[in-house]
Amino acid sequence: KSIRGEPWTERIDLQFAVWPDTLESEEQQRLGAMREGIEQLGAHEYEIIRLRFYFGLTFREISEKLDVPISTLKSREDAAIKKIRKHLRKKGF
């Protein structure tokens, strides 16, 4: 999929870091549920979450990279976060 001719980057493995063995079981479950929720996002939402939280880009940087208005990025991020929260609630977190 693409935005204005620029191809979306491939999905990355959502294990942002190796999960330490020292994490409590509940925390591991919560992180797993978070990863599941992110993986279920649509391509546009996923890309924004990936660029914002994995790479730490600002809305301005993402807007320039994808040629998408900042207001659109903010509303897509908001929708993505709501979907992730809904998934977490469904999983009991």
C-alpha distances in whole Angstrom, upper triangle without the diagonal:
4,7,10,9,9,6,6,9,10,11,15,18,19,23,23,26,29,30,34,36,38,36,38,37,35,33,32,31,30,27,26,26,24,21,21,20,17,16,16,14,10,7,9,12,12,11,14,16,15,16,19,21,20,20,22,21,22,20,22,20,17,17,18,15,12,15,15,18,20,21,17,17,20,19,16,18,21,19,18,21,23,21,22,25,25,24,27,29,29,29,33,32
4,6,6,5,4,5,9,11,13,16,20,20,24,24,27,30,32,35,38,40,37,39,38,37,35,33,33,31,29,28,27,25,23,23,22,19,18,18,15,12,9,9,13,13,11,13,16,15,15,18,20,20,19,21,19,20,18,19,17,14,14,15,12,9,11,12,15,17,19,15,15,18,18,15,17,20,19,18,21,23,22,23,26,27,26,28,31,31,31,34,33
4,6,5,7,7,11,14,15,18,22,22,25,25,28,31,33,36,39,41,38,40,39,38,36,34,34,32,30,29,28,26,24,24,23,20,19,19,16,13,10,9,12,13,11,12,15,15,14,17,20,20,19,20,17,18,16,16,15,12,11,12,10,7,8,8,12,14,15,12,12,16,16,14,16,19,18,17,21,22,22,23,26,27,26,29,31,31,32,35,34
4,6,8,10,14,17,19,21,25,25,29,28,32,34,36,40,43,44,42,44,43,42,39,38,38,36,33,33,32,29,28,28,26,23,23,23,20,17,14,12,16,17,14,15,19,19,17,20,23,23,21,23,20,20,17,17,16,14,12,12,11,8,7,9,12,15,17,14,14,18,18,16,19,22,21,21,24,26,25,26,29,30,30,32,35,35,36,39,37
4,6,9,12,15,18,21,24,25,29,28,31,34,36,40,42,44,42,44,43,42,40,38,38,36,34,33,33,30,28,29,27,24,23,24,21,18,15,14,17,18,15,17,20,19,18,21,24,23,22,24,21,22,20,19,18,15,14,14,12,9,10,12,15,18,20,17,17,21,21,19,21,24,23,23,26,28,27,28,31,32,31,34,36,36,37,40,39
4,7,9,12,15,17,21,22,25,24,28,31,33,36,39,41,39,41,41,40,37,36,36,34,31,31,31,28,26,26,25,22,21,22,19,17,13,12,16,16,12,14,18,16,15,18,21,20,18,20,18,19,17,17,15,13,13,12,9,7,9,11,15,17,19,17,16,20,20,18,19,23,22,21,24,26,25,26,29,30,30,32,35,35,35,38,36
4,6,9,12,15,18,20,23,22,26,28,30,34,37,39,37,39,38,37,35,33,33,32,29,28,28,26,23,24,23,20,19,20,17,15,11,11,15,14,11,14,17,15,14,18,20,19,18,20,18,20,19,19,17,14,15,14,11,9,12,13,17,19,21,18,17,20,21,18,19,23,22,20,23,25,24,24,28,29,28,30,33,33,33,36,35
4,6,9,11,15,16,19,19,22,25,27,30,33,35,33,35,34,34,31,29,29,28,25,24,24,22,20,20,19,16,15,16,14,12,8,9,11,10,8,11,13,11,11,15,17,15,15,17,16,18,17,18,15,12,14,14,11,9,12,13,17,18,19,17,15,18,19,15,16,20,19,17,20,22,21,21,24,25,24,26,29,29,29,32,31
4,6,9,12,14,17,16,19,22,24,28,30,32,31,33,32,32,29,27,28,26,23,23,23,21,18,19,19,16,14,16,15,13,10,11,13,10,8,11,13,10,10,14,15,13,13,16,15,17,17,18,16,13,15,15,12,11,15,15,19,19,21,19,16,19,21,17,17,21,20,18,20,23,21,21,24,26,24,26,29,29,29,32,30
4,6,10,12,15,15,18,20,22,26,28,31,29,31,30,30,28,25,26,25,22,21,21,19,16,17,18,14,12,15,14,13,10,12,13,11,9,13,14,11,12,16,16,14,14,17,17,20,20,22,19,16,18,19,15,14,18,19,22,22,24,21,19,22,22,19,19,22,21,18,20,23,21,20,24,25,23,25,28,28,27,30,29
4,7,8,12,12,15,17,19,23,25,28,26,28,27,26,24,22,22,21,18,17,18,16,12,13,14,11,9,12,11,11,9,11,12,8,8,12,11,9,11,14,14,12,13,16,17,19,20,22,19,16,19,20,17,16,19,19,22,22,24,21,18,20,21,17,17,20,19,16,18,20,18,17,21,22,20,21,24,24,23,26,25
4,6,9,9,12,14,16,20,22,24,23,25,24,24,22,20,20,20,16,15,17,15,12,13,14,11,10,13,13,14,12,14,14,10,10,13,12,9,11,14,13,10,12,15,16,19,20,22,20,17,20,21,18,18,21,21,24,23,25,23,20,22,23,19,18,21,20,17,18,21,19,17,21,22,20,21,25,24,23,26,24
4,6,7,10,11,13,16,19,21,20,22,21,22,19,16,17,17,14,13,15,13,10,11,13,11,9,13,14,16,14,17,16,12,13,15,13,11,14,16,14,11,13,16,18,21,23,25,22,20,23,25,21,21,25,25,27,26,28,25,22,24,25,21,19,22,22,18,19,22,19,17,20,22,19,19,23,23,21,24,23
4,5,8,10,11,15,17,19,17,20,19,19,16,14,14,14,10,10,11,10,6,9,11,8,8,12,12,15,14,16,14,11,12,14,11,9,12,14,11,9,12,15,17,20,21,24,22,19,23,24,21,21,25,24,26,25,26,24,21,21,22,19,17,19,19,15,16,18,16,14,17,19,16,16,20,20,18,21,19
4,5,6,8,11,14,16,14,17,16,17,14,12,13,13,9,9,12,10,8,11,13,11,11,15,16,18,18,19,18,14,15,17,14,12,15,16,13,10,13,16,19,22,23,26,24,22,25,27,24,24,28,27,29,27,29,27,24,24,25,22,20,22,22,18,18,21,19,16,18,20,18,17,21,21,19,21,19
4,7,9,12,15,16,15,18,18,18,15,13,15,14,10,11,14,11,9,13,14,12,13,16,16,19,18,19,17,14,14,15,12,10,12,13,10,7,10,12,15,18,20,23,21,19,23,24,22,22,26,25,27,25,27,25,22,22,24,21,18,21,21,18,17,20,19,16,18,21,19,18,22,23,20,22,20
4,6,9,12,14,13,16,17,17,14,12,15,15,11,12,15,13,12,15,17,15,16,19,20,22,22,23,21,18,18,19,16,14,16,16,13,10,13,15,18,21,23,26,24,23,26,27,25,26,29,29,30,28,30,29,25,26,27,25,22,24,25,21,20,23,22,19,21,23,21,20,23,24,22,23,21
4,6,9,11,11,14,15,16,14,11,14,15,11,12,15,15,13,16,18,17,17,21,22,25,24,26,24,20,21,22,19,17,19,20,16,14,16,18,22,25,27,30,27,26,30,31,28,29,33,32,34,32,33,32,29,29,30,28,25,27,27,24,23,26,24,21,23,25,22,21,24,25,22,23,21
4,6,8,8,11,11,13,10,8,11,12,9,10,13,13,12,15,17,16,17,20,22,25,25,26,24,21,22,23,20,18,21,21,17,15,18,20,23,26,28,31,29,28,31,33,30,31,34,34,35,33,34,33,29,29,30,28,25,26,27,23,22,24,23,19,21,23,20,18,22,22,19,20,18
4,5,6,9,11,13,10,9,13,14,11,13,16,16,15,18,20,20,21,24,25,29,29,30,28,25,26,26,23,21,24,23,20,18,21,22,26,28,31,33,31,30,34,35,33,34,37,37,38,35,37,36,32,32,33,31,28,29,30,26,25,27,26,22,23,26,23,21,24,25,22,22,20
4,5,8,9,12,11,9,12,14,13,14,17,18,17,19,22,22,23,26,27,31,31,33,30,27,29,29,26,24,27,27,23,21,24,26,29,32,34,37,35,34,37,39,37,37,41,40,41,39,40,39,35,35,36,34,31,32,32,29,27,29,28,24,25,27,24,22,25,25,22,22,20
4,6,9,11,10,10,13,14,13,15,18,18,19,21,23,23,24,27,29,32,33,34,31,28,30,30,27,26,28,27,23,22,25,26,30,32,34,37,35,35,38,40,38,38,42,41,42,39,40,39,36,35,36,34,31,32,32,29,27,29,29,25,25,27,25,22,24,26,22,22,20
4,6,8,6,6,10,11,10,12,15,15,16,18,20,20,22,24,26,29,30,31,28,26,28,28,24,23,26,25,21,20,24,24,28,30,32,35,34,32,36,38,36,36,39,38,39,36,37,36,33,32,33,31,28,28,29,26,24,26,25,21,21,23,21,18,21,22,19,18,16
4,5,5,6,9,10,11,12,14,15,17,18,20,21,23,25,27,30,31,33,29,27,29,29,26,25,28,27,23,23,26,27,30,32,34,37,36,35,38,40,38,38,41,40,41,38,38,37,34,33,34,32,29,29,29,27,24,25,25,21,21,23,21,17,19,20,17,16,14
4,5,5,6,9,10,10,12,14,15,16,18,20,21,23,25,29,30,32,29,26,29,29,25,25,28,27,24,24,27,28,31,33,34,38,37,35,38,40,38,38,41,40,41,38,38,37,34,33,33,32,29,29,29,26,24,25,24,20,20,21,19,16,18,18,14,14,13
4,5,5,6,9,10,10,12,14,15,16,18,20,21,23,27,29,30,27,25,28,27,24,24,27,26,22,23,26,27,30,31,32,36,35,34,36,39,37,37,40,38,38,36,36,35,32,31,31,29,26,26,26,23,21,22,21,17,17,18,16,13,14,15,12,11,9
4,5,5,6,8,10,10,12,14,15,17,18,20,22,25,27,28,24,23,25,25,21,21,24,23,19,19,23,23,26,28,29,33,32,30,33,36,34,34,37,35,36,33,33,32,29,28,29,27,24,24,24,21,19,20,20,16,16,18,16,12,15,16,13,12,10
4,5,5,6,9,10,11,12,14,15,16,19,21,24,25,27,24,21,24,24,20,20,23,23,19,19,22,23,26,28,30,33,32,30,33,35,33,33,36,35,36,34,34,33,30,29,29,27,24,25,25,21,20,21,20,16,17,18,16,13,16,16,13,13,12
4,5,5,6,9,10,10,12,14,15,17,19,23,24,26,23,21,24,24,20,21,24,23,20,20,24,24,27,29,30,34,33,31,33,36,34,33,36,35,36,33,33,32,29,28,28,26,24,24,23,20,18,19,18,14,14,16,13,10,13,13,9,10,9
4,5,5,6,9,10,10,12,14,15,17,21,23,24,21,19,22,21,18,18,22,20,17,18,22,22,25,26,27,31,30,28,31,33,32,31,34,32,33,30,30,29,26,25,25,23,20,20,20,17,15,16,15,12,11,13,11,8,10,12,9,9,7
4,5,5,6,9,10,11,12,14,16,20,21,22,19,17,19,19,15,16,19,18,15,15,18,19,22,24,25,28,27,25,28,31,29,28,31,30,31,28,29,28,24,24,24,22,19,20,20,16,15,16,15,12,12,14,12,10,13,14,11,12,10
4,5,5,6,9,10,11,13,15,18,20,21,19,16,19,20,16,16,20,20,16,16,20,21,24,26,27,30,29,26,29,32,29,29,32,30,32,30,30,28,25,25,25,23,20,21,20,17,16,17,15,12,13,14,11,10,13,13,10,12,11
4,5,5,6,9,10,11,13,17,19,20,17,15,19,19,16,16,20,19,17,17,21,22,24,25,26,29,29,26,29,31,29,28,31,29,30,28,28,26,24,23,23,20,18,19,17,14,13,14,12,9,10,11,8,6,10,10,7,9,9
4,5,5,6,9,10,11,15,17,18,14,13,16,16,12,13,16,16,13,14,17,18,20,22,22,26,25,23,25,28,26,25,28,26,27,25,25,23,21,20,20,18,15,16,15,12,10,12,10,7,8,10,8,7,10,11,10,12,10
4,5,5,6,9,10,14,15,16,14,11,14,15,12,12,15,15,13,12,16,17,20,22,22,25,24,22,25,27,25,24,27,25,27,25,26,24,21,21,21,18,16,17,16,13,12,14,12,9,11,13,10,10,14,14,12,15,13
4,5,5,6,9,13,14,16,14,12,15,16,13,14,18,18,16,16,19,20,22,24,24,28,26,24,26,29,26,25,28,26,28,26,26,24,22,22,21,18,17,18,16,13,13,14,11,8,11,12,8,9,12,12,10,13,13
4,5,5,7,11,13,14,11,10,14,14,11,13,16,16,14,15,18,19,21,22,22,25,25,22,24,27,25,23,26,24,25,24,23,21,19,19,18,15,13,14,12,9,9,10,7,5,8,8,6,7,10,10,10,13,12
4,5,6,9,10,12,9,7,10,11,8,9,13,13,11,12,15,16,17,19,19,22,21,18,21,23,21,20,23,21,22,21,21,19,16,16,16,13,11,13,12,8,9,11,8,6,10,11,9,10,14,14,13,16,15
4,6,8,10,12,10,7,11,13,11,11,14,15,14,14,17,18,20,21,21,24,23,20,22,24,22,20,24,22,24,23,23,21,18,19,19,15,14,16,14,11,12,14,11,9,13,13,11,13,16,15,15,18,17
4,7,9,12,10,8,12,14,12,13,16,17,16,16,19,21,22,23,22,25,24,21,23,25,23,21,24,22,24,23,23,20,18,19,18,14,14,15,12,10,12,12,9,8,12,12,9,12,15,13,14,17,17
4,7,8,6,5,9,10,9,11,14,14,14,15,17,19,19,20,19,22,21,18,19,22,20,18,20,18,20,19,19,16,14,15,14,10,11,12,10,7,10,11,8,8,12,12,11,13,16,15,16,19,18
4,6,5,6,9,10,11,12,14,15,16,17,18,20,19,20,18,21,21,17,18,21,19,16,18,16,18,18,18,15,13,15,14,10,11,13,10,8,12,13,10,12,15,15,14,17,19,19,20,23,22
4,6,5,6,9,10,10,12,14,15,15,16,18,17,19,17,19,18,15,16,18,15,13,16,14,17,17,18,14,13,15,14,11,12,14,13,10,14,15,13,14,18,18,17,20,22,22,22,25,25
4,5,5,6,9,10,11,12,14,15,16,17,15,16,14,16,15,12,12,15,13,10,13,11,13,13,14,10,9,12,11,7,9,12,11,9,13,14,13,14,17,18,18,20,23,23,24,26,25
4,5,5,6,9,10,11,12,13,15,15,14,15,13,16,16,12,13,16,15,13,15,13,14,13,13,11,9,10,9,6,6,9,8,6,9,11,10,11,14,15,15,17,19,20,21,23,21
4,6,5,6,9,10,10,11,13,14,14,15,14,17,16,13,15,17,15,13,16,15,17,16,17,14,11,13,13,9,9,12,11,7,10,13,11,11,14,15,14,16,19,19,20,22,21
4,6,5,6,8,10,10,11,12,11,13,12,15,13,10,12,14,11,10,13,12,15,14,15,13,10,12,13,10,9,13,13,10,13,15,14,14,17,19,18,20,23,23,23,26,24
4,5,5,6,8,10,10,10,9,10,9,12,11,8,10,13,11,10,12,11,12,11,12,10,7,9,10,8,6,10,11,9,11,14,13,13,16,18,18,19,22,23,23,25,23
4,6,5,6,7,9,9,10,11,11,14,13,10,13,16,14,13,16,14,16,14,15,13,10,10,12,9,7,10,10,7,8,12,12,11,13,16,15,16,19,20,20,22,20
4,6,6,5,7,8,9,12,12,15,13,10,14,16,13,13,16,16,17,16,17,16,12,14,15,12,10,14,14,11,12,15,15,13,16,19,18,18,21,22,22,24,22
4,6,6,5,6,6,8,9,11,9,7,11,12,10,11,14,13,15,13,16,15,11,13,15,12,11,14,15,13,14,17,17,16,19,21,21,21,24,26,25,27,25
4,6,6,5,5,6,8,11,9,8,11,13,12,13,15,14,15,12,14,14,10,11,13,12,9,12,14,12,12,16,16,15,17,20,20,20,23,24,24,26,23
4,6,5,7,9,11,14,13,12,15,17,15,16,19,18,19,16,18,17,13,13,16,14,11,13,15,12,11,15,16,14,15,19,18,18,21,23,22,23,20
4,6,8,11,13,16,14,12,16,17,15,16,20,19,20,18,20,19,16,16,19,16,13,16,18,14,14,18,18,15,18,21,20,19,23,24,23,25,22
4,6,9,12,14,11,10,14,15,13,14,18,18,19,17,20,19,15,16,19,17,15,18,19,17,17,20,21,19,21,24,23,23,26,28,27,28,26
4,7,10,12,10,10,13,14,13,15,18,17,18,15,18,18,14,15,18,16,13,16,19,16,16,20,20,18,20,23,23,23,26,28,27,28,25
4,7,8,6,6,10,11,10,12,14,14,15,12,15,15,12,13,16,15,13,16,18,16,16,20,21,20,22,25,25,25,27,29,29,30,28
4,5,5,6,8,10,11,12,14,13,13,10,13,14,10,11,14,14,12,15,17,16,16,20,21,20,22,25,25,25,28,30,30,31,28
4,5,5,6,9,10,10,11,10,9,6,9,10,7,8,11,11,10,12,15,15,15,18,20,19,21,24,25,25,27,29,30,31,28
4,5,5,6,9,10,10,10,9,7,10,11,9,11,14,14,13,16,18,18,19,22,23,23,25,27,28,29,31,33,34,35,32
4,5,5,6,9,10,10,11,9,13,13,11,13,16,15,14,17,20,19,20,23,24,23,25,28,28,29,31,33,33,35,32
4,5,5,6,8,8,9,8,11,11,8,11,13,12,12,15,17,16,17,20,21,20,23,25,25,26,29,30,31,32,30
4,6,5,5,5,6,6,9,9,7,10,13,12,12,15,17,17,18,21,22,22,24,26,27,28,31,32,33,34,32
4,6,5,7,8,9,13,13,11,14,16,16,16,19,21,20,22,25,25,26,28,30,30,31,34,35,36,38,35
4,6,8,11,11,15,14,12,15,17,16,16,19,20,19,21,24,24,24,27,29,29,30,33,34,34,36,34
4,5,9,10,13,11,10,13,15,13,14,18,18,17,20,22,22,23,25,27,27,29,31,32,33,35,33
4,7,9,12,11,10,14,15,14,16,19,19,19,22,24,24,25,28,29,29,31,33,34,35,37,35
4,6,8,7,7,10,12,11,13,15,16,16,19,21,21,22,25,26,27,28,31,32,33,35,33
4,5,5,7,9,10,11,13,14,16,17,19,20,21,23,25,26,27,29,31,32,33,35,33
4,5,5,6,9,10,10,12,14,15,16,18,20,21,22,24,26,27,28,30,31,33,30
4,5,5,6,9,10,11,12,14,15,17,19,20,21,23,25,26,27,29,30,32,29
4,5,5,6,9,10,11,12,14,15,17,18,20,21,23,24,26,27,29,30,29
4,6,5,6,9,10,10,12,14,15,16,18,20,21,22,24,26,27,29,26
4,5,5,6,9,10,11,12,14,15,16,18,20,21,22,24,26,27,25
4,5,5,6,9,10,11,12,14,15,16,18,20,21,23,24,26,24
4,5,5,6,9,10,11,12,14,15,17,18,20,21,23,24,23
4,5,5,6,9,10,11,12,14,15,16,18,20,21,23,20
4,5,5,6,9,10,11,12,14,15,16,18,20,21,19
4,6,5,6,9,10,11,12,14,15,17,19,20,19
4,5,5,6,9,10,11,12,14,15,17,19,17
4,5,5,6,9,10,10,12,14,15,16,14
4,5,5,6,9,10,10,12,14,15,14
4,5,5,6,9,10,11,12,14,13
4,5,5,6,9,10,11,12,11
4,5,5,6,9,10,10,9
4,5,5,6,9,10,9
4,5,5,6,9,9
4,5,5,6,5
4,5,5,5
4,5,7
4,6
4
